[in-house]
Every structure is written in structure tokens, then in C-alpha cells.
Amino acid sequence: MNKIVFSISVCLSAAVIFSSCQQDKKLPFYGERHAETVRDASGAEKIDTVYQTIPNWSFLNQDSVVTTNTVTDGKVYVADFFFTSCTTICPTMHRNLMTVYNDFKSNPDVMFISHTIDFKYDKPSALKKYARKLGVDGPKWQFLYGSKDSVYTLAEKNYLVAVGEDSTAKDGYIHQGYLVLIDKDRRIRGAYDGTKEDQVEQLKKDIPLLLAEYKK
């Protein structure tokens, strides 16, 4: 797990730096990509780049309602992985993310998704209590619970965030505090260390930049 954490940290940290240098341009794409031959409206063939996307998912939210990826259809959203009993990076990460939430609370094109990695304790009732304590009410910020395999696979394979159980860790789990920015086509467009205020401020700047891409 340590090797995974290190490799993903290096990859995402480099991408954050690259993102911060692209203020007047489109945000970069993260993850795997491949070339694909497609036909345009006239029928002519061309080579197009297909980027990694977030797959379909289905979890229980803080209101014990089955929630799927359709809630983010047509929206830009920020995703992260946490657990309610975390005493290390989660409090700082979500305190910082709360400032982003407040900035975009009235924007219908922006959502927030938090996946718990504590499959033993963080049932919907625990997530609801956590959301209320944080000051979140309503569907704009979804706190999601699922099985270990489904959440951990989604984190590491699709969001490129390392998570896991670790008996030697202070709270029994390890995870990265990245806030992952996803576009309306489910592609990863940014990753920001939620424990660092400067990177959270960069996220606040990048969300409008990403939204602007869909107005052109």
C-alpha cells in the first residue's frame, strides 16, 4: 500500500502543478487515454482521444436512499474519500471543502460527493450525523456508503486515490486527502490536496474554468 500511495501522490501532485499553470486554458485530463477512430458529421474518419471516465455506481446516501451516478449527470462535481471517525486529515480536508461548498452552494451545475471508506461503521445514520455536524443539509453534497470492494476499487482504479485498511494507522485506515474534480462527461480534470489551503483555493478557481468549457 505504501508504494501505491507514493506513486499516486507523485502523479497527482505533478498534475496539480500543471493545472495551476493553465489558468487561461482548458484544464488537463487525468488517467488513462487511448486513440479511437470516429466519423464526424460529414462521414469523414478522424482520430479522437478517449479519456478515462468514472463508471456507473450505486450507493446509499446519508438519507438511506439508493443513489446512483445519475445525480451528477450534467454537473461538474468534486469527489473525495474519507471516514467519519478520522482524526487526522479528514477534519481539515472537509473544513476546507466546506468553503468550496459555500462558494458554489447556489450553483445548480456543481455538486459534491464524499465516499466513506469505513464500511464497518459509517452506515447512513452515521453519515447523516456527520453531515449535520459539518453544516450540510440537502442533496447538493452526497455522503455515500457502500461495500469495501466497490468503494475501494472505485477510489484506486477510477479516481486514482489510494485508500485501505491499516492496523498500524492511528484510526485503522489510510487514505489520501485529494479533492478530485470531475467534468460533466465524468472525466477527471483536477486533483487537489484538501489539507492545503492554497490547493483548495486553486480548486475554487478551476471550477468556473471547467464550467466555462461547456458554454463555448
Summary of the structure (lengths in Angstrom):
residues: 216
radius of gyration: 17.3
end to end distance: 41.9
largest distance: 59.9
contacts: 648
relative contact order: 0.21
helix: 35%
strand: 27%
